[in-house]
Amino acid sequence: MIIELTVVPNSGKLKFFIDKSGLLKCYLKSTPEKGRANEELVKFMAKSLKIQQRSITIISGHTSRKKRIKIELEIDQKEFLNLLGL
């Protein structure tokens, strides 16, 4: 499964959200320095989906707020959003 999302680093909160246009956003507490926000994103997503961190790979957007992520998990989009609490 490959998903696209926008990351909001240094937001003071940690949660997933769907904006008005239907895009997935992830608010992170970490700053976007030295890959901290990317690490927090992977850890938070793995915990939410109840999978190991190595099952999640950032494909593109390592230094951008817009990211494409590959998740090694066989579920549909509805189940995915449900696991994220959306």
C-alpha positions in Angstrom: 0.0 0.0 0.0 1.3 3.4 -0.9 -0.1 6.6 0.6 0.5 10.3 0.2 0.3 12.6 3.1 1.3 16.1 4.3 3.3 16.4 7.5 3.1 19.4 9.9 6.2 19.2 12.0 6.8 21.1 15.3 3.0 21.4 15.8 3.0 20.6 19.5 0.6 17.7 18.9 0.7 14.1 17.6 -2.3 13.1 15.5 -3.6 12.2 12.0 -6.2 14.4 10.4 -8.1 14.6 7.1 -8.3 18.1 5.8 -11.3 19.8 3.9 -9.9 18.6 0.5 -9.7 15.0 1.7 -5.9 14.8 2.1 -4.3 13.0 4.9 -2.2 15.1 7.3 0.0 14.1 10.2 0.8 16.6 13.0 4.1 15.9 14.6 5.8 17.3 17.7 9.4 16.9 16.3 11.3 19.5 14.4 12.2 18.8 10.8 15.9 18.8 11.6 18.2 15.8 11.1 15.3 13.5 10.2 13.6 13.7 13.6 10.2 14.4 12.1 10.5 11.5 9.6 11.5 9.2 12.5 8.6 10.3 14.6 6.2 9.9 11.6 7.4 6.2 11.1 7.2 5.4 14.8 3.7 7.0 15.2 2.3 5.3 12.1 3.8 1.9 13.1 2.2 2.2 16.5 -1.1 3.3 15.1 -1.2 0.5 12.6 0.2 -2.0 15.1 3.0 -3.1 12.8 6.8 -3.0 13.0 8.6 0.2 11.9 10.6 -1.7 9.3 7.3 -2.3 7.4 7.1 1.5 6.7 9.3 3.2 4.1 9.4 6.8 3.1 9.6 6.6 -0.7 9.8 10.3 -1.5 9.7 13.6 0.3 12.4 13.1 2.9 13.0 16.8 3.1 9.5 17.9 2.1 6.2 18.2 3.9 4.5 16.1 1.2 5.5 12.5 1.5 4.8 9.2 -0.2 5.0 6.2 2.1 5.0 2.5 1.4 3.4 0.4 4.0 3.8 -3.4 3.9 0.2 -4.2 5.0 -2.6 -5.8 3.1 -5.7 -3.8 4.1 -8.1 -1.5 2.2 -8.3 2.2 2.6 -11.2 2.1 5.0 -9.4 -0.2 7.4 -6.3 1.9 7.1 -8.1 5.1 8.1 -9.9 3.2 10.9 -6.6 2.1 12.4 -5.4 5.7 12.3 -8.4 6.7 14.2 -10.1 8.6 11.4 
